[in-house]
Structures are given as C-alpha cells and as structure tokens.
Amino acid sequence: MANTAQARKRARQAEKRRQHNASQRSTLRTAVKRVRAAILAGDKENAQNVFKASVSVIDRIADKKIVHKNKAARLKSRLAAQLKKLALG
C-alpha cells in the first residue's frame, strides 16, 4: 500500500481512471455487439444505421486512447465488410 500522501492520491486517481476506462471499453463492446446483432438479424437498413452510430462511438473511444487507433480501424473495417456482405447477399 502507498505510504506517502502523494502516493495515496495517485492510487486513488489511478483507480478512478481505471474504472472510467473500463466503462468506456464496455460501451465500445456493446456498440460492436449491436452492429453484429443487426447484421445477423438480416435487417440491412437498421444495420447501416446502427453501424453509423457505432463508428462514432469507436472513433470517440480511440481518440481518448482507451483502445489503440489501429484496433478501432480494424473493428470498423471488419464491421463494414460484414455489412457489405449482407447488402450484396
């Protein structure tokens, strides 16, 4: 455990930041799951709307460096590919 006042404060701040980041990552995962669920349901129009909203969430969380920008790009790319496959098929 932290012995100095400064170290105790830093521990409090780190825990608060960890919880906030965990919440943001959960929001990201939920957004991705919503798109995948809409694609599985086969509803093209709904899937496109949900995808558009999810891209905004993914970008916002990547901008805050909660997930790496390359991971965000990979998620968006894979979801877009699945959406395109649904539209074609």
N, C-alpha and C positions, 0 to 999 in steps of 0.2 A: 504494500500500500504506500501511497505517496506520503512523504514526511514533511515537506515544506508546504506553506500556504500556496505558493505558485504552482507546485506540482499537483496539489489537490484541485486547484481551479482548472488546470489543464486537463486533468482526468474527467472533471465534470463536463467541460466543453467537448472533449472527445466523445464521451458517451452520448451527449445531446446530438452531436453531428452524426454519429453512427446510426442512431435511431431515425434521424431525418433522412439520411441516405437510404436506409433500409426501406423506409416508406416510399421513397421515390422509385426505387428498384421494383417494388411491388406494383406500383402504378404502371410502370413500363411493362411488366409481365402481363398484367391484366389487359392492357391495351392490345398486346400481341395476341393474347388468347381470344379476345373479342373478334379480331380480324379472322383468325383461323376458324373460329366457330361459324362466322358468317359465310366463309368460303365453303366449309363442309356442308352447310345448310343449302348451298347452291343458289342463294339469292344474290345475283350479280350487282344489282343497284345498291342494296343495303351493304354489301361487302365493300363496294367502292367508297361509300360514304364513311363507313367505319374505318377503312384504310386511311382515308384523308385525315380524319381526326387523330388516328394513331400515329401517323407520320409527325404530326405536330408535337405529340407527347414525346415521341422518341427523340426528336431533334432538341426539344427543350431540356430533356434529361442529359443528353450528350453534351449540350452547351455548358451545363453545370459540372461536367466532368465526373458524373456519378457512374456512367458507363463510358467506355472508350468510343471515340468517334467512329472508328472502324467497325466496332461491334454494332453501333447504331446503323451504319451504312449497310452492313451485312443483313441485319434484320429487315430493313426496308426493302432491300433488293430481293430477298427471298420471298417476302410477302407479296411484292409486286409481281414476281414471277408466278406465284400461285394464283394470284388474281387474274393475270393474263391467261393462264392455262384454263381457268374457269370461264373466262369470256370467250375463248376460242372453242372450248368443248361444249 
